[in-house]
């Protein structure tokens, strides 16, 4: 099978729908997908029959409503197509009702107090804008998930609402600017995914990796990433074979995997897809993470998606490349050849700047997690301070608008590399800034603060809604302006917006202490940890934003706030308990074993007839004994503090205690354990060390 034949072969895509559906049904379904119109039951019944026949032709025996609850993972319940008709016979059946609605038990999913445990009923509703697909002999139907009383219990419903909100506000502005052909605006996303690969047998021996996804103790090997030789380096054969199979599995599911390479840290890699509609891109990214893990198993690997699986080297992020496109195919963030004269582009650019400045706290919140707290601000990821990189040319354009001066367009410059044999090409008008959390990269913004395990839904809900609000405010200012005065009014609006919100634009090095001080002077937020930023979710300005655009109800916001606090506390609690168990069951017995061998050796030396000193052994015995005693005392404190945290009834108080006290306890233990590990022989350690996991693949 060729790649074009393989691509999307397991997806009920537009090509299959054209082939399988009657013309009138196809048109009705396309109208629902393209214009968000209501889907009639007769259309659903016809689609269900065609979908079932196609699925059975491709080996499917079951169907499932695939949804994204607040766990951050996906969920599914499988039902077979069979329907008994008596006499021991069956028919394969699938109705429109089964397609559009499912009823999973909602009581065991996180609800943040929205649902009582005994209120079990919940519904899944088909999302026709995201195509169904076949995986492992089951037809997967992407769905939204809500409670019996209609509250959103998932990550898809708010995303769809935010996409509609942005489309509505963007279309209003475009029509006001004279672009009357546009009927809708879609946001697009291309989420790049970083990950680590470790040997499966090594993984199984590490209690910390199994239970938490990251190493809680572990001394650095002699070499880390300081030689910078892994980034874009030659793929090892075993890794290349994994990447090849991963591409093929993703292509079958219609996921446009495009780029693959080694990342900065040893054993770290990246996969980047071509952008897609935000809703589909979110579904695809959830699938990508699942398929990564599954394919890794077949190759004897485990795929680690934790943000910081190994201390001392880079962690993994996810870059969210975001833009807006009209139904006529125009990218609203494409500046064109003369951005200073592109009024439409400048209106949408300044709307994004205003949105990011007004709701930087929500953007920081959208990437907050216990895992991502280990990355943000390190020299591998953007700082916790949200700022925008525009580059020299666009910054100069904005300066000229602010100061009412003429902007001289930059001329394209040919690259001079200094060897005549090399081809000539035109230099980009601006460089990239890898230290910026939110960087303009030509015709899109790259939100770089996301953690590798995060669902990309949340950040895009915030981004879509914040930009929708900025555009709504622009529209209110411009809607009653006479046509003859519109050009001046738009210029004044752009100028006023730039003056008020230019503080969020920063083109320099985001890693420096000087920038932290400068950001504070500018009044920018700097939420260093998840418990610090979570309360902004329930602040009035942010509640008003989401409620006014119909993204969340107030009760849905408070439920998510409680879920995020709970998840944070539970994550650190599991890590703390795992570390205690690891010390008691693995690491301290290893110290004792090595101590015993040293004592035995020293004793033997002392009994020899010739004078042989055991000075080295005695020094090691003294060190290891001190470390052993320290670890015991530190672990006792960790256990006591964990019990205190567990007893706290206030969720925010507990989260802050876990962050300030429990994590500090764990860091203290790690410092001693790592020092001890550095002198313990490899064959005495009960688990593989960093060197084995990172360099022996």
C-alpha positions as CSV (number, residue, x, y, z in Angstrom):
1,X,0.0,0.0,0.0
2,X,1.4,3.4,-1.0
3,X,1.4,6.3,1.5
4,X,-1.5,8.2,-0.3
5,X,-3.5,4.9,-0.2
6,X,-2.6,4.4,3.5
7,X,-3.3,7.9,4.6
8,X,-6.8,8.2,6.2
9,X,-7.6,4.6,5.3
10,X,-9.1,4.0,8.7
11,X,-11.1,7.3,8.8
12,X,-14.7,8.0,7.8
13,X,-13.6,11.1,6.0
14,X,-15.1,13.3,3.4
15,X,-14.1,11.0,0.5
16,X,-15.7,8.0,2.2
17,X,-18.8,10.0,3.0
18,X,-19.2,11.0,-0.6
19,X,-18.9,7.4,-1.7
20,X,-21.2,5.9,1.0
21,X,-23.9,8.5,1.5
22,X,-26.8,9.4,-0.8
23,X,-26.2,12.9,-2.2
24,X,-29.0,14.6,-0.2
25,X,-27.7,13.0,3.1
26,X,-24.1,14.0,2.3
27,X,-25.2,17.6,1.6
28,X,-27.2,17.8,4.9
29,X,-24.2,16.4,6.8
30,X,-21.8,18.8,5.2
31,X,-24.1,21.7,6.1
32,X,-24.1,20.6,9.7
33,X,-20.3,20.3,9.7
34,X,-19.6,23.6,7.8
35,X,-22.3,25.8,9.2
36,X,-23.0,24.3,12.7
37,X,-26.6,23.6,11.8
38,X,-28.8,21.1,13.7
39,X,-28.5,17.4,12.5
40,X,-31.9,15.8,11.8
41,X,-32.5,12.2,13.0
42,X,-33.2,10.9,9.4
43,X,-29.7,12.1,8.4
44,X,-28.2,10.5,11.5
45,X,-29.9,7.2,10.7
46,X,-28.5,7.2,7.1
47,X,-25.0,8.2,8.3
48,X,-25.1,5.4,10.9
49,X,-25.9,2.7,8.4
50,X,-23.2,3.9,6.0
51,X,-20.7,4.2,8.9
52,X,-21.5,0.7,10.2
53,X,-21.1,-0.9,6.7
54,X,-17.8,0.9,6.1
55,X,-16.5,-0.1,9.6
56,X,-17.5,-3.8,9.2
57,X,-15.8,-3.8,5.8
58,X,-12.6,-2.7,7.6
59,X,-12.8,-5.4,10.3
60,X,-14.7,-3.5,13.0
61,X,-17.0,-5.5,15.3
62,X,-17.7,-2.8,18.0
63,X,-18.3,0.9,18.2
64,X,-17.5,3.4,21.0
65,X,-18.3,7.0,21.9
66,X,-14.8,8.4,22.4
67,X,-14.7,11.4,24.8
68,X,-12.3,13.5,26.8
69,X,-13.3,13.8,30.4
70,X,-11.5,16.0,32.9
71,X,-8.9,13.4,33.7
72,X,-6.8,14.7,30.8
73,X,-7.0,11.3,29.1
74,X,-9.6,9.8,26.8
75,X,-12.4,7.4,27.7
76,X,-14.4,4.8,25.8
77,X,-17.0,2.1,26.4
78,X,-17.3,-0.5,23.6
79,X,-20.6,-2.0,22.3
80,X,-20.8,-4.6,19.5
81,X,-22.9,-4.1,16.4
82,X,-24.6,-7.5,17.0
83,X,-28.4,-7.6,17.6
84,X,-30.0,-11.1,18.3
85,X,-33.1,-11.8,16.2
86,X,-34.0,-15.2,17.6
87,X,-33.2,-18.8,16.6
88,X,-29.6,-18.2,17.6
89,X,-29.1,-15.7,14.8
90,X,-27.9,-12.1,14.8
91,X,-27.8,-9.1,12.5
92,X,-25.2,-6.3,12.6
93,X,-27.1,-3.1,13.5
94,X,-26.3,0.5,14.3
95,X,-28.9,3.3,14.5
96,X,-28.8,7.0,14.3
97,X,-29.8,7.2,17.9
98,X,-26.8,5.1,18.9
99,X,-24.6,7.3,16.7
100,X,-25.7,10.6,18.2
101,X,-26.1,9.7,21.8
102,X,-24.4,7.4,24.4
103,X,-24.9,7.0,28.1
104,X,-21.7,6.3,30.0
105,X,-21.8,6.4,33.8
106,X,-20.8,9.9,34.8
107,X,-20.4,9.4,38.5
108,X,-16.8,8.1,38.5
109,X,-15.3,10.9,36.3
110,X,-14.0,14.2,37.9
111,X,-16.9,16.7,38.3
112,X,-15.6,19.1,40.9
113,X,-18.8,18.9,42.9
114,X,-21.1,19.3,39.9
115,X,-22.5,15.8,40.3
116,X,-23.1,13.8,43.5
117,X,-21.8,10.2,43.4
118,X,-25.3,8.7,43.3
119,X,-26.2,10.9,40.2
120,X,-24.7,8.5,37.7
121,X,-26.3,9.4,34.4
122,X,-24.2,11.2,31.8
123,X,-24.5,11.6,28.0
124,X,-22.1,11.6,25.1
125,X,-23.1,13.5,22.0
126,X,-21.6,12.9,18.5
127,X,-19.3,15.6,17.3
128,X,-19.7,15.5,13.4
129,X,-17.0,18.0,12.9
130,X,-14.3,15.4,13.9
131,X,-14.3,12.3,11.7
132,X,-14.9,8.8,13.1
133,X,-12.1,6.3,12.7
134,X,-11.3,2.6,13.3
135,X,-8.8,1.5,15.8
136,X,-8.2,-2.1,17.1
137,X,-11.3,-3.4,15.5
138,X,-13.6,-0.7,16.9
139,X,-15.3,2.2,15.3
140,X,-14.4,5.3,17.3
141,X,-16.9,8.1,17.3
142,X,-15.6,11.5,18.7
143,X,-18.1,12.9,21.2
144,X,-18.8,15.6,23.8
145,X,-19.6,14.5,27.3
146,X,-22.1,16.2,29.6
147,X,-24.0,15.5,32.8
148,X,-27.7,14.6,33.1
149,X,-28.5,18.3,33.7
150,X,-26.3,19.5,30.8
151,X,-23.1,20.7,32.4
152,X,-20.0,20.1,30.4
153,X,-17.9,17.3,32.0
154,X,-15.2,17.2,29.3
155,X,-12.6,19.2,27.4
156,X,-14.3,19.1,24.0
157,X,-17.5,21.0,24.8
158,X,-15.9,24.2,25.9
159,X,-13.5,24.0,23.0
160,X,-16.4,23.8,20.5
161,X,-18.1,26.7,22.3
162,X,-14.9,28.8,22.1
163,X,-14.4,28.1,18.4
164,X,-18.0,29.3,17.7
165,X,-17.5,32.4,19.9
166,X,-14.3,33.4,18.0
167,X,-15.9,32.7,14.6
168,X,-18.9,34.9,15.5
169,X,-16.8,37.9,16.7
170,X,-14.2,37.6,13.9
171,X,-16.9,37.5,11.2
172,X,-18.5,40.6,12.5
173,X,-15.3,42.5,12.4
174,X,-14.4,41.3,8.9
175,X,-17.8,42.3,7.5
176,X,-17.4,45.7,9.2
177,X,-14.0,46.1,7.4
178,X,-15.7,45.3,4.1
179,X,-15.0,41.6,3.8
180,X,-18.6,40.6,3.2
181,X,-17.9,37.2,1.6
182,X,-16.7,35.6,4.8
183,X,-19.3,33.5,6.6
184,X,-17.1,31.9,9.3
185,X,-13.6,31.9,10.8
186,X,-11.9,28.7,12.0
187,X,-9.0,28.5,14.3
188,X,-6.2,26.1,13.3
189,X,-3.6,24.4,15.5
190,X,-0.5,22.3,14.9
191,X,0.7,20.8,18.2
192,X,4.3,19.7,18.2
193,X,4.9,16.8,20.6
194,X,8.1,16.1,22.5
195,X,8.7,12.7,24.3
196,X,11.3,10.4,25.7
197,X,11.9,6.7,24.9
198,X,13.3,4.3,27.5
199,X,13.8,0.6,27.4
200,X,10.7,-1.2,28.7
201,X,12.7,-3.5,30.9
202,X,14.5,-0.6,32.5
203,X,11.1,1.2,33.0
204,X,9.6,-1.7,34.9
205,X,12.4,-1.7,37.4
206,X,11.9,2.0,38.3
207,X,9.0,2.4,40.8
208,X,9.1,6.1,40.3
209,X,8.6,5.9,36.5
210,X,5.9,3.4,36.8
211,X,3.8,5.3,39.3
212,X,4.6,9.0,38.6
213,X,6.1,9.1,35.1
214,X,9.2,10.9,36.4
215,X,12.4,9.9,38.3
216,X,12.2,11.0,41.9
217,X,15.8,10.2,42.6
218,X,18.8,9.7,40.2
219,X,22.3,10.9,39.9
220,X,23.4,12.5,36.7
221,X,25.8,10.5,34.5
222,X,29.2,11.9,33.5
223,X,27.6,13.2,30.3
224,X,24.2,14.9,29.9
225,X,23.3,17.2,27.0
226,X,26.2,19.6,27.4
227,X,27.9,18.5,24.2
228,X,24.7,19.4,22.2
229,X,25.3,16.4,20.0
230,X,21.9,14.7,20.3
231,X,19.8,17.6,18.9
232,X,18.9,16.8,15.2
233,X,21.5,14.0,15.5
234,X,21.4,10.7,13.5
235,X,18.5,8.5,14.6
236,X,19.6,5.3,16.2
237,X,18.3,2.3,14.2
238,X,15.9,1.1,17.0
239,X,14.5,4.6,17.4
240,X,14.2,5.1,13.6
241,X,12.2,1.8,13.3
242,X,9.9,3.1,16.0
243,X,9.4,6.4,14.3
244,X,8.7,4.7,11.0
245,X,6.0,2.5,12.5
246,X,4.5,5.5,14.4
247,X,4.2,7.5,11.2
248,X,2.4,4.7,9.5
249,X,-0.1,4.1,12.3
250,X,-0.8,7.9,12.6
251,X,-1.2,8.2,8.8
252,X,-3.8,5.4,8.8
253,X,-5.8,7.5,11.3
254,X,-5.5,10.6,9.1
255,X,-3.1,12.3,11.5
256,X,-0.7,14.4,9.3
257,X,2.6,13.5,11.0
258,X,5.2,15.5,9.2
259,X,8.4,16.1,11.1
260,X,10.5,13.8,13.3
261,X,13.9,14.4,14.9
262,X,16.0,14.0,18.0
263,X,15.5,16.7,20.6
264,X,18.1,18.3,22.9
265,X,18.2,15.8,25.8
266,X,19.5,12.3,25.3
267,X,16.7,9.8,24.6
268,X,14.4,12.7,23.8
269,X,12.6,13.1,20.4
270,X,9.9,15.2,18.7
271,X,7.0,14.7,16.3
272,X,5.3,17.6,14.5
273,X,2.1,17.4,12.5
274,X,0.7,19.7,9.8
275,X,-1.9,22.1,11.3
276,X,-5.6,21.3,11.3
277,X,-8.9,22.7,12.5
278,X,-8.4,23.2,16.3
279,X,-11.1,20.6,17.2
280,X,-9.6,18.0,15.0
281,X,-6.1,18.9,16.0
282,X,-7.0,18.4,19.7
283,X,-8.5,14.9,18.9
284,X,-5.5,14.1,16.8
285,X,-3.0,15.0,19.6
286,X,-4.9,12.9,22.1
287,X,-4.7,10.0,19.6
288,X,-1.0,10.7,18.9
289,X,-0.1,10.4,22.5
290,X,-2.0,7.1,22.8
291,X,-0.5,5.7,19.6
292,X,3.0,6.7,20.7
293,X,2.7,4.6,23.8
294,X,1.2,1.7,22.0
295,X,3.8,1.6,19.2
296,X,6.6,2.0,21.8
297,X,5.5,-1.2,23.5
298,X,5.9,-3.1,20.2
299,X,9.5,-1.9,20.0
300,X,10.4,-2.8,23.6
301,X,10.2,0.9,24.6
302,X,8.1,2.9,27.0
303,X,7.2,6.4,25.7
304,X,7.4,9.0,28.5
305,X,5.2,12.0,28.2
306,X,5.9,13.6,31.6
307,X,7.1,17.1,31.4
308,X,10.3,16.4,33.4
309,X,11.1,12.7,33.6
310,X,14.8,13.2,34.3
311,X,16.2,15.9,36.5
312,X,19.2,17.7,35.2
313,X,18.3,17.6,31.5
314,X,15.6,19.2,29.4
315,X,12.0,18.2,29.9
316,X,9.4,17.9,27.2
317,X,6.9,20.5,26.0
318,X,4.3,20.8,23.4
319,X,4.2,23.8,21.0
320,X,0.7,25.0,20.1
321,X,0.9,26.7,16.6
322,X,-2.3,28.7,16.4
323,X,-3.9,30.8,13.7
324,X,-7.2,31.9,12.3
325,X,-8.5,31.2,8.8
326,X,-11.7,32.3,7.0
327,X,-14.0,30.0,5.2
328,X,-12.7,31.6,2.0
329,X,-9.2,30.3,2.7
330,X,-7.5,33.5,4.0
331,X,-5.1,33.2,7.0
332,X,-5.9,36.3,9.1
333,X,-2.4,36.3,10.7
334,X,-0.6,36.4,7.4
335,X,1.0,39.9,7.1
336,X,1.5,39.6,3.4
337,X,4.3,41.5,1.6
338,X,3.4,44.8,3.2
339,X,2.1,44.3,6.7
340,X,2.0,48.0,7.4
341,X,-0.7,48.4,4.7
342,X,-2.6,45.3,5.6
343,X,-5.4,46.7,7.8
344,X,-7.1,43.4,8.2
345,X,-3.9,41.7,9.5
346,X,-3.1,44.6,11.8
347,X,-6.6,44.5,13.4
348,X,-6.3,40.8,14.2
349,X,-2.7,41.1,15.3
350,X,-3.5,43.9,17.8
351,X,-6.6,41.9,18.9
352,X,-4.3,39.0,19.8
353,X,-1.9,41.3,21.6
354,X,-4.7,42.8,23.6
355,X,-6.1,39.4,24.4
356,X,-2.8,38.1,25.6
357,X,-2.2,41.1,27.8
358,X,-5.7,41.2,29.3
359,X,-5.8,37.5,30.0
360,X,-2.1,36.5,30.5
361,X,-3.1,35.1,33.9
362,X,-5.6,32.7,32.2
363,X,-3.0,31.7,29.6
364,X,-0.5,30.8,32.4
365,X,-3.3,28.9,34.1
366,X,-4.1,26.9,30.9
367,X,-0.6,25.4,31.0
368,X,-0.4,24.9,34.8
369,X,0.3,21.4,36.2
370,X,2.5,19.7,38.7
371,X,4.6,18.3,35.9
372,X,5.0,21.5,34.0
373,X,6.1,23.4,37.1
374,X,9.4,21.6,36.8
375,X,9.9,23.0,33.2
376,X,8.7,26.6,33.1
377,X,11.4,29.1,33.6
378,X,14.3,26.6,33.1
379,X,16.7,27.0,30.2
380,X,14.7,24.7,28.1
381,X,11.2,26.2,28.2
382,X,9.7,29.7,28.3
383,X,9.5,31.5,31.6
384,X,6.3,31.6,33.6
385,X,5.9,35.2,32.6
386,X,3.6,35.4,29.5
387,X,4.9,37.8,26.9
388,X,4.7,38.1,23.1
389,X,7.6,38.0,20.6
390,X,6.8,39.8,17.3
391,X,10.3,40.3,15.8
392,X,11.9,43.5,14.6
393,X,9.8,44.2,11.5
394,X,6.3,43.8,13.1
395,X,7.5,45.7,16.2
396,X,8.7,48.5,13.9
397,X,5.3,48.5,12.2
398,X,3.5,48.9,15.6
399,X,5.9,51.7,16.6
400,X,5.2,53.6,13.4
401,X,1.4,53.3,14.1
402,X,1.9,54.4,17.7
403,X,4.1,57.4,16.7
404,X,2.3,58.3,13.4
405,X,5.5,57.9,11.5
406,X,6.2,56.4,8.1
407,X,7.3,52.7,8.1
408,X,9.9,51.9,5.5
409,X,9.3,48.3,4.4
410,X,12.3,46.1,4.9
411,X,13.7,44.8,1.6
412,X,14.3,41.1,1.2
413,X,17.9,40.2,1.8
414,X,19.8,37.3,0.1
415,X,21.7,35.1,2.5
416,X,25.5,35.3,2.0
417,X,27.0,32.1,3.3
418,X,30.4,32.6,1.8
419,X,30.7,29.6,-0.4
420,X,29.7,30.1,-4.1
421,X,28.6,26.5,-4.5
422,X,25.8,26.9,-2.0
423,X,22.4,28.0,-3.3
424,X,21.2,31.5,-2.7
425,X,17.9,32.1,-0.8
426,X,16.1,35.0,0.8
427,X,16.6,35.7,4.5
428,X,13.5,35.9,6.7
429,X,12.7,39.4,7.9
430,X,12.9,38.4,11.5
431,X,14.7,35.8,13.6
432,X,13.0,33.3,15.9
433,X,12.9,33.6,19.7
434,X,12.9,30.2,21.5
435,X,12.7,31.8,24.9
436,X,9.3,33.5,24.3
437,X,6.1,31.8,25.6
438,X,4.1,33.3,22.7
439,X,6.0,34.0,19.5
440,X,4.9,35.2,16.1
441,X,6.4,32.8,13.5
442,X,5.4,34.2,10.1
443,X,1.7,33.6,9.9
444,X,0.8,32.1,13.2
445,X,1.5,32.3,16.9
446,X,3.4,29.6,18.7
447,X,2.3,29.1,22.3
448,X,5.4,27.3,23.7
449,X,4.5,26.9,27.4
450,X,2.4,23.8,27.1
451,X,3.6,20.7,28.9
452,X,4.1,17.5,26.9
453,X,1.3,15.5,28.6
454,X,-1.3,18.3,28.5
455,X,-4.4,18.2,26.5
456,X,-4.2,21.1,24.0
457,X,-7.9,21.9,24.5
458,X,-7.5,24.1,27.6
459,X,-4.9,26.6,26.1
460,X,-7.0,26.9,22.9
461,X,-10.2,27.5,24.9
462,X,-8.5,30.4,26.6
463,X,-6.8,31.8,23.5
464,X,-10.0,31.6,21.4
465,X,-12.2,33.2,24.0
466,X,-9.7,36.0,24.9
467,X,-9.3,36.9,21.2
468,X,-13.1,36.7,20.7
469,X,-13.5,39.2,23.6
470,X,-10.9,41.6,22.1
471,X,-12.6,41.5,18.7
472,X,-16.0,42.0,20.4
473,X,-14.7,45.2,22.1
474,X,-13.2,46.3,18.7
475,X,-16.6,45.8,17.1
476,X,-18.4,47.9,19.7
477,X,-16.0,50.8,19.2
478,X,-16.3,50.7,15.4
479,X,-19.8,49.5,14.6
480,X,-21.5,53.0,14.5
481,X,-18.6,54.8,12.8
482,X,-19.7,56.3,9.4
483,X,-18.0,54.6,6.5
484,X,-16.2,57.8,5.5
485,X,-14.6,58.0,8.9
486,X,-13.9,54.2,9.3
487,X,-10.2,54.3,8.2
488,X,-9.3,57.0,10.7
489,X,-11.3,55.2,13.5
490,X,-9.4,51.9,12.7
491,X,-6.1,53.7,12.8
492,X,-7.0,55.3,16.2
493,X,-8.1,52.0,17.5
494,X,-4.9,50.3,16.5
495,X,-2.8,53.1,18.0
496,X,-4.8,53.1,21.3
497,X,-4.5,49.3,21.6
498,X,-0.8,49.4,21.0
499,X,-0.2,52.1,23.6
500,X,-2.2,50.3,26.2
501,X,-0.9,46.8,25.6
502,X,2.7,47.1,24.2
503,X,4.0,46.2,27.7
504,X,3.4,42.5,26.8
505,X,5.6,42.6,23.7
506,X,9.2,41.5,24.5
507,X,11.7,40.5,21.8
508,X,14.7,39.8,24.1
509,X,16.0,36.9,26.1
510,X,13.3,35.6,28.3
511,X,15.7,33.5,30.4
512,X,17.5,36.5,32.0
513,X,17.1,37.9,35.5
514,X,16.9,41.3,33.9
515,X,13.7,40.3,32.1
516,X,12.1,39.1,35.3
517,X,12.9,42.5,36.9
518,X,11.7,44.3,33.8
519,X,8.5,42.3,33.6
520,X,7.7,43.2,37.2
521,X,8.2,46.9,36.3
522,X,5.8,46.5,33.4
523,X,3.2,44.9,35.7
524,X,3.2,41.5,34.0
525,X,2.1,38.4,35.9
526,X,4.7,36.0,37.2
527,X,2.9,32.9,38.6
528,X,5.8,30.5,39.5
529,X,3.7,27.5,40.5
530,X,0.4,25.9,39.8
531,X,-1.2,26.7,43.3
532,X,-0.2,30.3,42.8
533,X,-2.1,30.7,39.5
534,X,-5.1,28.4,39.9
535,X,-7.2,31.0,41.9
536,X,-7.2,33.3,38.9
537,X,-9.7,31.0,37.3
538,X,-12.5,32.1,39.7
539,X,-11.6,35.8,39.7
540,X,-14.5,38.0,38.5
541,X,-13.0,39.3,35.3
542,X,-12.2,35.8,34.2
543,X,-15.6,34.3,35.2
544,X,-17.2,37.2,33.3
545,X,-15.2,36.5,30.2
546,X,-16.2,32.8,30.0
547,X,-19.8,33.3,31.0
548,X,-20.4,36.2,28.6
549,X,-19.3,34.2,25.6
550,X,-21.1,31.0,26.7
551,X,-17.9,29.0,27.2
552,X,-18.6,27.9,30.8
553,X,-21.3,28.5,33.3
554,X,-20.2,29.8,36.6
555,X,-20.7,26.4,38.2
556,X,-18.6,24.8,35.4
557,X,-15.8,27.2,36.2
558,X,-15.8,26.4,39.9
559,X,-16.0,22.7,39.2
560,X,-12.9,22.9,37.0
561,X,-11.1,25.0,39.6
562,X,-11.7,22.3,42.2
563,X,-10.6,19.5,39.8
564,X,-7.3,21.3,39.0
565,X,-6.6,21.8,42.7
566,X,-7.4,18.2,43.5
567,X,-5.3,16.9,40.6
568,X,-2.3,18.9,41.7
569,X,-2.5,17.7,45.3
570,X,-3.1,14.1,44.2
571,X,-0.1,14.1,41.9
572,X,2.3,15.4,44.5
573,X,0.8,13.0,47.1
574,X,1.4,10.0,44.8
575,X,4.9,11.2,44.2
576,X,5.6,11.6,47.9
577,X,4.2,8.1,48.7
578,X,6.2,6.6,45.8
579,X,9.4,8.2,47.0
580,X,8.9,6.9,50.6
581,X,8.2,3.4,49.2
582,X,11.2,3.6,46.9
583,X,13.5,4.6,49.8
584,X,12.2,1.9,52.2
585,X,11.9,-1.0,49.7
586,X,14.8,-0.3,47.2
587,X,17.3,2.5,47.9
588,X,18.0,2.2,51.6
589,X,18.3,-1.6,51.4
590,X,20.9,-1.0,48.6
591,X,22.9,1.3,50.9
592,X,22.7,-1.3,53.6
593,X,23.9,-4.0,51.2
594,X,26.9,-1.9,50.1
595,X,27.7,-1.0,53.7
596,X,27.6,-4.6,54.7
597,X,30.1,-5.5,51.9
598,X,32.4,-2.6,52.9
599,X,32.3,-3.6,56.6
600,X,33.1,-7.2,55.6
601,X,36.0,-6.1,53.4
602,X,37.4,-3.8,56.2
603,X,37.1,-6.6,58.7
604,X,39.0,-9.0,56.4
605,X,41.7,-6.4,55.8
606,X,42.2,-5.9,59.5
607,X,42.6,-9.7,60.1
608,X,45.4,-10.0,57.5
609,X,48.9,-10.8,58.9
610,X,50.5,-8.0,57.0
611,X,49.7,-4.4,57.8
612,X,47.0,-3.3,55.2
613,X,45.0,-0.2,56.0
614,X,41.2,0.0,55.5
615,X,41.2,3.8,55.4
616,X,39.1,4.1,52.2
617,X,36.4,1.6,53.4
618,X,36.1,3.4,56.7
619,X,35.6,6.8,55.0
620,X,32.9,5.3,52.7
621,X,31.3,3.5,55.7
622,X,31.2,6.9,57.6
623,X,29.6,8.7,54.6
624,X,27.1,6.1,53.7
625,X,26.0,5.6,57.4
626,X,25.5,9.4,57.6
627,X,23.4,9.4,54.4
628,X,21.5,6.4,55.5
629,X,20.6,8.1,58.8
630,X,19.7,11.3,57.1
631,X,17.4,9.6,54.6
632,X,15.6,7.8,57.3
633,X,15.0,11.1,59.2
634,X,14.0,12.9,56.1
635,X,11.6,10.2,55.0
636,X,10.0,10.2,58.4
637,X,9.4,14.0,58.0
638,X,8.0,13.4,54.5
639,X,5.5,10.9,55.8
640,X,4.5,13.1,58.7
641,X,4.0,16.1,56.3
642,X,2.1,13.9,53.8
643,X,-0.3,12.9,56.6
644,X,-0.8,16.5,57.5
645,X,-1.6,17.5,53.9
646,X,-4.0,14.6,53.5
647,X,-6.0,15.8,56.5
648,X,-6.5,19.3,55.1
649,X,-10.0,20.0,54.0
650,X,-9.4,23.3,52.1
651,X,-8.2,22.3,48.6
652,X,-6.2,25.5,48.0
653,X,-4.5,25.2,51.4
654,X,-3.6,21.6,50.7
655,X,-2.2,22.4,47.2
656,X,0.0,25.1,48.6
657,X,1.2,22.9,51.4
658,X,2.1,20.2,48.9
659,X,4.0,22.8,46.8
660,X,5.9,24.5,49.6
661,X,6.4,21.7,52.1
662,X,6.1,18.3,50.5
663,X,8.1,19.2,47.4
664,X,10.8,20.7,49.5
665,X,10.9,17.5,51.6
666,X,11.3,15.5,48.4
667,X,14.0,17.8,47.0
668,X,16.0,17.4,50.3
669,X,15.7,13.6,50.1
670,X,16.8,13.7,46.4
671,X,20.0,15.7,47.1
672,X,21.1,13.1,49.7
673,X,20.0,10.1,47.7
674,X,21.7,11.3,44.5
675,X,25.0,11.9,46.4
676,X,24.8,8.3,47.8
677,X,23.9,6.8,44.4
678,X,27.0,8.3,42.9
679,X,29.2,6.0,45.1
680,X,27.1,2.9,45.1
681,X,28.2,0.2,42.5
682,X,25.8,-0.1,39.6
683,X,25.2,-3.8,40.3
684,X,24.1,-3.0,43.9
685,X,21.4,-0.5,42.7
686,X,18.0,-2.2,42.5
687,X,17.1,-0.2,39.4
688,X,18.8,1.2,36.2
689,X,20.6,4.5,36.6
690,X,20.4,7.5,34.3
691,X,23.3,6.4,32.2
692,X,21.7,3.1,31.3
693,X,18.3,4.7,30.6
694,X,19.5,7.7,28.6
695,X,22.5,6.3,26.6
696,X,22.2,2.5,26.3
697,X,19.2,2.4,23.9
